[in-house]
Amino acid sequence: MTDRIHALTVVLERIVRSDDVQPTIAAIKELRNVADVKVHIADVATHAAETRARGHLTRKLYHALEPE
């Protein structure tokens, strides 16, 4: 028997202004079986997490490309 899915999470590639994301929300709502779309507001914790992740990836990339 296959699993039954009740929700999907969509992560935007960057933080988007609320008025600029409205067409995306409208398009998602038009998809079959979509009951609702919920918006999550970016805050300081979101920015801090992105900054830490970007720094971590930058360091890993630097070490990978660093000549020995």
N, CA, C and O atoms as a GROMACS GRO file, in nm:
protein
  272
    1MET      N    1   0.084  -0.119   0.000
    1MET     CA    2   0.000   0.000   0.000
    1MET      C    3   0.089   0.125   0.000
    1MET      O    4   0.189   0.130   0.071
    2THR      N    5   0.053   0.223  -0.078
    2THR     CA    6   0.134   0.345  -0.085
    2THR      C    7   0.098   0.441   0.027
    2THR      O    8  -0.013   0.438   0.081
    3ASP      N    9   0.194   0.527   0.062
    3ASP     CA   10   0.172   0.628   0.166
    3ASP      C   11   0.071   0.732   0.118
    3ASP      O   12   0.057   0.755  -0.002
    4ARG      N   13   0.002   0.793   0.212
    4ARG     CA   14  -0.093   0.900   0.184
    4ARG      C   15  -0.032   1.032   0.229
    4ARG      O   16   0.008   1.045   0.345
    5ILE      N   17  -0.023   1.128   0.140
    5ILE     CA   18   0.039   1.257   0.169
    5ILE      C   19  -0.070   1.358   0.205
    5ILE      O   20  -0.171   1.369   0.135
    6HIS      N   21  -0.049   1.431   0.313
    6HIS     CA   22  -0.150   1.531   0.354
    6HIS      C   23  -0.099   1.674   0.340
    6HIS      O   24  -0.179   1.768   0.347
    7ALA      N   25   0.032   1.694   0.321
    7ALA     CA   26   0.084   1.831   0.310
    7ALA      C   27   0.216   1.831   0.235
    7ALA      O   28   0.292   1.734   0.239
    8LEU      N   29   0.243   1.941   0.168
    8LEU     CA   30   0.371   1.965   0.102
    8LEU      C   31   0.427   2.097   0.154
    8LEU      O   32   0.350   2.187   0.189
    9THR      N   33   0.557   2.108   0.161
    9THR     CA   34   0.621   2.233   0.200
    9THR      C   35   0.696   2.288   0.081
    9THR      O   36   0.773   2.217   0.016
   10VAL      N   37   0.674   2.414   0.051
   10VAL     CA   38   0.744   2.482  -0.058
   10VAL      C   39   0.837   2.585   0.006
   10VAL      O   40   0.792   2.668   0.085
   11VAL      N   41   0.965   2.580  -0.028
   11VAL     CA   42   1.062   2.677   0.023
   11VAL      C   43   1.105   2.767  -0.092
   11VAL      O   44   1.149   2.719  -0.196
   12LEU      N   45   1.092   2.896  -0.073
   12LEU     CA   46   1.131   2.992  -0.176
   12LEU      C   47   1.282   3.004  -0.180
   12LEU      O   48   1.348   2.991  -0.077
   13GLU      N   49   1.338   3.029  -0.298
   13GLU     CA   50   1.484   3.036  -0.312
   13GLU      C   51   1.542   3.162  -0.250
   13GLU      O   52   1.663   3.168  -0.226
   14ARG      N   53   1.461   3.261  -0.222
   14ARG     CA   54   1.506   3.383  -0.155
   14ARG      C   55   1.386   3.444  -0.083
   14ARG      O   56   1.271   3.408  -0.110
   15ILE      N   57   1.413   3.537   0.008
   15ILE     CA   58   1.305   3.608   0.077
   15ILE      C   59   1.240   3.703  -0.023
   15ILE      O   60   1.308   3.779  -0.093
   16VAL      N   61   1.108   3.699  -0.029
   16VAL     CA   62   1.031   3.776  -0.127
   16VAL      C   63   0.935   3.869  -0.054
   16VAL      O   64   0.878   3.831   0.049
   17ARG      N   65   0.916   3.989  -0.107
   17ARG     CA   66   0.820   4.083  -0.048
   17ARG      C   67   0.680   4.023  -0.057
   17ARG      O   68   0.648   3.950  -0.151
   18SER      N   69   0.596   4.055   0.041
   18SER     CA   70   0.462   3.996   0.046
   18SER      C   71   0.378   4.033  -0.077
   18SER      O   72   0.301   3.950  -0.125
   19ASP      N   73   0.392   4.155  -0.128
   19ASP     CA   74   0.314   4.191  -0.246
   19ASP      C   75   0.368   4.126  -0.373
   19ASP      O   76   0.293   4.107  -0.469
   20ASP      N   77   0.496   4.092  -0.376
   20ASP     CA   78   0.554   4.026  -0.493
   20ASP      C   79   0.525   3.876  -0.499
   20ASP      O   80   0.534   3.815  -0.605
   21VAL      N   81   0.489   3.816  -0.385
   21VAL     CA   82   0.466   3.672  -0.381
   21VAL      C   83   0.321   3.634  -0.411
   21VAL      O   84   0.290   3.516  -0.427
   22GLN      N   85   0.234   3.732  -0.420
   22GLN     CA   86   0.092   3.704  -0.441
   22GLN      C   87   0.064   3.623  -0.568
   22GLN      O   88  -0.019   3.533  -0.564
   23PRO      N   89   0.129   3.651  -0.681
   23PRO     CA   90   0.105   3.568  -0.800
   23PRO      C   91   0.147   3.422  -0.779
   23PRO      O   92   0.083   3.330  -0.831
   24THR      N   93   0.254   3.400  -0.704
   24THR     CA   94   0.298   3.263  -0.675
   24THR      C   95   0.195   3.192  -0.590
   24THR      O   96   0.162   3.076  -0.615
   25ILE      N   97   0.144   3.260  -0.489
   25ILE     CA   98   0.040   3.202  -0.402
   25ILE      C   99  -0.083   3.168  -0.484
   25ILE      O  100  -0.140   3.060  -0.469
   26ALA      N  101  -0.124   3.260  -0.570
   26ALA     CA  102  -0.243   3.236  -0.654
   26ALA      C  103  -0.222   3.115  -0.745
   26ALA      O  104  -0.313   3.035  -0.764
   27ALA      N  105  -0.101   3.101  -0.800
   27ALA     CA  106  -0.072   2.988  -0.889
   27ALA      C  107  -0.076   2.856  -0.813
   27ALA      O  108  -0.129   2.757  -0.863
   28ILE      N  109  -0.020   2.854  -0.692
   28ILE     CA  110  -0.021   2.730  -0.612
   28ILE      C  111  -0.164   2.692  -0.576
   28ILE      O  112  -0.200   2.574  -0.578
   29LYS      N  113  -0.246   2.791  -0.542
   29LYS     CA  114  -0.387   2.764  -0.508
   29LYS      C  115  -0.464   2.704  -0.625
   29LYS      O  116  -0.563   2.634  -0.604
   30GLU      N  117  -0.420   2.731  -0.747
   30GLU     CA  118  -0.486   2.677  -0.866
   30GLU      C  119  -0.453   2.530  -0.892
   30GLU      O  120  -0.523   2.464  -0.969
   31LEU      N  121  -0.349   2.478  -0.828
   31LEU     CA  122  -0.312   2.338  -0.849
   31LEU      C  123  -0.419   2.245  -0.793
   31LEU      O  124  -0.486   2.278  -0.695
   32ARG      N  125  -0.433   2.130  -0.853
   32ARG     CA  126  -0.532   2.032  -0.810
   32ARG      C  127  -0.498   1.982  -0.669
   32ARG      O  128  -0.381   1.961  -0.637
   33ASN      N  129  -0.599   1.964  -0.586
   33ASN     CA  130  -0.590   1.911  -0.450
   33ASN      C  131  -0.529   2.008  -0.349
   33ASN      O  132  -0.497   1.967  -0.238
   34VAL      N  133  -0.512   2.136  -0.384
   34VAL     CA  134  -0.460   2.234  -0.288
   34VAL      C  135  -0.578   2.295  -0.214
   34VAL      O  136  -0.666   2.356  -0.275
   35ALA      N  137  -0.580   2.278  -0.081
   35ALA     CA  138  -0.688   2.333   0.001
   35ALA      C  139  -0.656   2.474   0.049
   35ALA      O  140  -0.746   2.557   0.060
   36ASP      N  141  -0.528   2.501   0.078
   36ASP     CA  142  -0.492   2.631   0.133
   36ASP      C  143  -0.342   2.654   0.114
   36ASP      O  144  -0.265   2.558   0.099
   37VAL      N  145  -0.302   2.779   0.116
   37VAL     CA  146  -0.161   2.817   0.113
   37VAL      C  147  -0.138   2.910   0.231
   37VAL      O  148  -0.209   3.010   0.246
   38LYS      N  149  -0.041   2.877   0.315
   38LYS     CA  150  -0.013   2.957   0.434
   38LYS      C  151   0.120   3.028   0.414
   38LYS      O  152   0.218   2.968   0.370
   39VAL      N  153   0.124   3.157   0.448
   39VAL     CA  154   0.244   3.238   0.435
   39VAL      C  155   0.317   3.240   0.569
   39VAL      O  156   0.254   3.249   0.675
   40HIS      N  157   0.450   3.230   0.564
   40HIS     CA  158   0.533   3.239   0.685
   40HIS      C  159   0.623   3.361   0.670
   40HIS      O  160   0.703   3.370   0.576
   41ILE      N  161   0.611   3.455   0.763
   41ILE     CA  162   0.684   3.580   0.757
   41ILE      C  163   0.829   3.558   0.801
   41ILE      O  164   0.855   3.494   0.903
   42ALA      N  165   0.924   3.610   0.723
   42ALA     CA  166   1.067   3.602   0.758
   42ALA      C  167   1.094   3.697   0.874
   42ALA      O  168   1.040   3.808   0.879
   43ASP      N  169   1.178   3.652   0.968
   43ASP     CA  170   1.212   3.735   1.083
   43ASP      C  171   1.364   3.731   1.104
   43ASP      O  172   1.438   3.681   1.019
   44VAL      N  173   1.409   3.784   1.216
   44VAL     CA  174   1.552   3.788   1.245
   44VAL      C  175   1.611   3.648   1.251
   44VAL      O  176   1.723   3.626   1.204
   45ALA      N  177   1.539   3.552   1.307
   45ALA     CA  178   1.589   3.415   1.316
   45ALA      C  179   1.609   3.355   1.176
   45ALA      O  180   1.705   3.282   1.153
   46THR      N  181   1.519   3.387   1.085
   46THR     CA  182   1.532   3.340   0.947
   46THR      C  183   1.659   3.396   0.884
   46THR      O  184   1.736   3.323   0.822
   47HIS      N  185   1.680   3.525   0.901
   47HIS     CA  186   1.798   3.590   0.844
   47HIS      C  187   1.926   3.533   0.907
   47HIS      O  188   2.023   3.508   0.836
   48ALA      N  189   1.926   3.513   1.038
   48ALA     CA  190   2.044   3.458   1.105
   48ALA      C  191   2.075   3.318   1.056
   48ALA      O  192   2.191   3.285   1.032
   49ALA      N  193   1.974   3.235   1.040
   49ALA     CA  194   1.995   3.098   0.993
   49ALA      C  195   2.051   3.097   0.851
   49ALA      O  196   2.141   3.020   0.821
   50GLU      N  197   1.998   3.183   0.764
   50GLU     CA  198   2.049   3.191   0.627
   50GLU      C  199   2.194   3.239   0.624
   50GLU      O  200   2.275   3.188   0.547
   51THR      N  201   2.226   3.337   0.708
   51THR     CA  202   2.362   3.389   0.714
   51THR      C  203   2.460   3.283   0.762
   51THR      O  204   2.568   3.269   0.707
   52ARG      N  205   2.420   3.208   0.866
   52ARG     CA  206   2.507   3.100   0.916
   52ARG      C  207   2.527   2.993   0.810
   52ARG      O  208   2.639   2.947   0.789
   53ALA      N  209   2.421   2.954   0.743
   53ALA     CA  210   2.431   2.851   0.639
   53ALA      C  211   2.517   2.898   0.523
   53ALA      O  212   2.598   2.822   0.472
   54ARG      N  213   2.500   3.022   0.482
   54ARG     CA  214   2.581   3.077   0.373
   54ARG      C  215   2.729   3.079   0.412
   54ARG      O  216   2.815   3.044   0.331
   55GLY      N  217   2.759   3.120   0.535
   55GLY     CA  218   2.897   3.122   0.583
   55GLY      C  219   2.957   2.982   0.588
   55GLY      O  220   3.072   2.962   0.550
   56HIS      N  221   2.878   2.887   0.634
   56HIS     CA  222   2.924   2.748   0.641
   56HIS      C  223   2.957   2.695   0.502
   56HIS      O  224   3.062   2.634   0.482
   57LEU      N  225   2.869   2.717   0.407
   57LEU     CA  226   2.893   2.671   0.270
   57LEU      C  227   3.011   2.744   0.205
   57LEU      O  228   3.087   2.683   0.130
   58THR      N  229   3.026   2.872   0.234
   58THR     CA  230   3.138   2.948   0.180
   58THR      C  231   3.270   2.892   0.231
   58THR      O  232   3.365   2.876   0.154
   59ARG      N  233   3.278   2.862   0.361
   59ARG     CA  234   3.400   2.804   0.418
   59ARG      C  235   3.430   2.668   0.358
   59ARG      O  236   3.545   2.639   0.326
   60LYS      N  237   3.328   2.584   0.342
   60LYS     CA  238   3.349   2.452   0.282
   60LYS      C  239   3.399   2.464   0.138
   60LYS      O  240   3.489   2.392   0.096
   61LEU      N  241   3.340   2.555   0.063
   61LEU     CA  242   3.382   2.576  -0.075
   61LEU      C  243   3.525   2.628  -0.080
   61LEU      O  244   3.604   2.584  -0.164
   62TYR      N  245   3.559   2.722   0.007
   62TYR     CA  246   3.694   2.777   0.011
   62TYR      C  247   3.795   2.666   0.040
   62TYR      O  248   3.898   2.657  -0.027
   63HIS      N  249   3.766   2.582   0.139
   63HIS     CA  250   3.859   2.473   0.174
   63HIS      C  251   3.868   2.370   0.061
   63HIS      O  252   3.975   2.312   0.040
   64ALA      N  253   3.760   2.347  -0.009
   64ALA     CA  254   3.762   2.250  -0.120
   64ALA      C  255   3.846   2.302  -0.236
   64ALA      O  256   3.911   2.224  -0.306
   65LEU      N  257   3.845   2.433  -0.258
   65LEU     CA  258   3.918   2.491  -0.370
   65LEU      C  259   4.058   2.539  -0.333
   65LEU      O  260   4.137   2.575  -0.420
   66GLU      N  261   4.089   2.539  -0.205
   66GLU     CA  262   4.218   2.587  -0.157
   66GLU      C  263   4.331   2.496  -0.206
   66GLU      O  264   4.323   2.374  -0.190
   67PRO      N  265   4.435   2.553  -0.266
   67PRO     CA  266   4.547   2.469  -0.310
   67PRO      C  267   4.622   2.411  -0.190
   67PRO      O  268   4.634   2.476  -0.086
   68GLU      N  269   4.670   2.292  -0.206
   68GLU     CA  270   4.741   2.226  -0.095
   68GLU      C  271   4.888   2.256  -0.096
   68GLU      O  272   4.961   2.208  -0.009
   0.00000   0.00000   0.00000
